[in-house]
Each structure stands twice: as structure tokens, then as C-alpha cells.
Amino acid sequence: MSSETDTTVIARTVVRVVVPIILLTAVALLLQGHNLPGGGFIAGVLTVTAFALVYIVFGREFLQRSLLHVEEDGFLGGAIGEYGRTFTFGLALAASAGVGSIVLGELLDDGQFEFLTQGVVFVYHVPVYHEIEIPTALFFDLGVYFVVVGALLTILAVVGRE
């Protein structure tokens, strides 16, 4: 698409300043998502927005080689293949998060295991925080995040080639 010489200094500078802010906001929304709905989805959309800005201003070659460290350029070999693996990993993580409460051993009153309910593991004696709560919903949100990032980056790569 465009190369670094086709864009202005202002556009390159704005992207260098805005992309870390977008990614930090995405991480904050992802970690907040285990208590509030939608954390994984909106964090994934924001992450792809940051990649799209880099793609538009600096070009596909910079995005693939400098940021993603992908050298091949085939449809399933290059970045699109990497995005497919991201999508697959996210789907597997989200699906496996559904059995998290079963692994933790939560039972219903009638003796049946609860599926897709939130189980929580507490980790004690953590420096600075002393105690961290790790809910199974966080892993579901991480799975949704990777699915959204993989799918939208694949769409961006396919549309960007045309």
C-alpha cells in the first residue's frame, strides 16, 4: 500500500504516539472484561485498529517484517497464516475456558458439573498485590480477544492486498 516516504511526518508522528495509547487501552479493557461484559471483543477491535493505523501509514512490508517478523508472503504462509493460527488458538482457549469450572470442581446442587460458569482461583503472597484473583472468565475473554484479532487482521490483510 503506502510506504514511509508516501506519508507525512505528522501522520507518522501521530501514529507513533497514538498506537501505544490504543494498545494500553485495549489491555485495560481486556483485564476489566472479566468483571464487565465485552472486554475481549472491544480489546481485540482496538488492537486491530492500532495495527490498521500502522498498516495505513507505514505500509504492509513494515507491518509484516518489522512488527510481526513474518518473511513469507504466500496466502497461507505469510501473515495471513499467522492470523489463522491466532484465530485457532483463541477459539480453542475460549472453548476450553468453558470447562474451567469443571476443572475447579464446582458442582450444582443436583451433583452435575456447571459448564461456562465462573470459577475463581486466588493466588496469595504476590509481591505488591499480596493476593490476585484469577477468574475463568478472563481466559474466555482472552480467547475472544485472539479470535477477534485473528479474524480482523485476516480481513485487513486480504482487503489490503487488493
Stockholm file with secondary structure:
# STOCKHOLM 1.0

chainA/1-162         MSSETDTTVIARTVVRVVVPIILLTAVALLLQGHNLPGGGFIAGVLTVTAFALVYIVFGREFLQRSLLHVEEDGFLGGAIGEYGRTFTFGLALAASAGVGSIVLGELLDDGQFEFLTQGVVFVYHVPVYHEIEIPTALFFDLGVYFVVVGALLTILAVVGRE
#=GR chainA/1-162 SS CCCGGGSCHHHHHHHHHHHHHHHHHHHHHHHHTTTSTTHHHHHHHHHHHHHHHHHHHHCHHIIIIIISCCCCCSTTTSHHHHHHHHHHHHHHHHHHHTTHHHHHTCBCTTSCBCSSCCCEEEEEEETTTEEEEEEHHHHHHHHHHHHHHHHHHHHHHHHHHC
#=GC SS_cons         CCCGGGSCHHHHHHHHHHHHHHHHHHHHHHHHTTTSTTHHHHHHHHHHHHHHHHHHHHCHHIIIIIISCCCCCSTTTSHHHHHHHHHHHHHHHHHHHTTHHHHHTCBCTTSCBCSSCCCEEEEEEETTTEEEEEEHHHHHHHHHHHHHHHHHHHHHHHHHHC
//
